[in-house]
Amino acid sequence: MTHQGKFYGLGVGPGDPQLITLKAVAILKHIDIVAVPKSRMDRDSVAWEIAKVHCPSDIQLMELEMPMTSDETVLQAAWQKAASQILDALHSGKSVAFLTIGDPSFYSTYTYLLNLLKRELSSEQIETVPGIMAMAAAAAKVNQPLATGDEPLLVLPGIEGVDQYAEIPNLVVMKVSRNLPEVLQNIKENGGKAVLATRVGQAGEKIRELTDQEEMGKVDYLSLVLINRPVK
Ligand SMILES: C[S@@+](CC[C@H](N)C(=O)[O-])C[C@H]1O[C@@H](n2cnc3c(N)ncnc32)[C@H](O)[C@@H]1O
């Protein structure tokens, strides 16, 4: 019987290739195949841009299309296809490292893929390696804490309804390209300090404090907002 390969879910951090763990780098140096999620096949993968400096130049890549859509049928089909490509490689004895931006357990496509792979693989065959989350990198860039003392921190995934959380002193809005106008309105009404961080650690990085009179159009998908404000 062929020896089965191991599957790794690797967090590669938010952008700076130095913000990746030693453990992830060690895996990238000896892995057989690096699986790279791409929102479109003709686009570059951000995760690969981060990881590639740590890989041997002849590393084998497996590009997996993970479309940016809310269509469940399309998504399920993409995850199924990706899972079966990975399983084929594992069954042929190769080890596979799937790359994920930031941390794999935090708003990542990895979770959906993992659920499918868990049905076919033993727990010894799967290893998830954590990574530095974008929100931690953004807070570090501006030398601000995410939360201190006994304060709570709430992380919202770019959904409407930010207003419900006026009693929370520390907010992080991920995927803020979806609800930026509402977030700006909320900052206007509640005051405090708000920072918009785009592509932290990547080419095109932009970090700026938002004023309470901010008007803004669209922002890059790889953007988040950190909010710290007095509690009412
Ligand atoms: C699908 S989630 C991935 C989160 C990631 N797993 C993490 O641990 O940070 C995508 C969202 O993460 C945030 N994000 C990821 N990388 C970022 C970066 N380098 N700079 C700013 N925001 C980033 C943005 O809010 C983006 O919409």
The ligand as an ORCA input file, in Angstrom:
! r2SCAN-3c Opt
* xyz 0 1
  C     -11.276     36.027      4.446
  S     -10.713     37.160      5.652
  C      -9.153     36.471      6.060
  C      -8.695     36.785      7.473
  C      -7.358     36.134      7.802
  N      -7.508     34.704      7.891
  C      -6.709     36.677      9.087
  O      -6.318     35.873      9.950
  O      -6.557     37.890      9.212
  C     -10.294     38.498      4.620
  C     -10.320     39.798      5.383
  O      -9.168     39.871      6.216
  C      -8.688     41.201      6.267
  N      -7.291     41.191      5.782
  C      -6.578     40.118      5.396
  N      -5.309     40.468      5.100
  C      -5.229     41.796      5.305
  C      -4.180     42.750      5.210
  N      -2.946     42.394      4.842
  N      -4.451     44.045      5.516
  C      -5.697     44.428      5.924
  N      -6.724     43.570      6.036
  C      -6.499     42.266      5.747
  C      -9.628     42.061      5.424
  O     -10.619     42.585      6.271
  C     -10.217     41.018      4.480
  O     -11.476     41.423      3.976
*
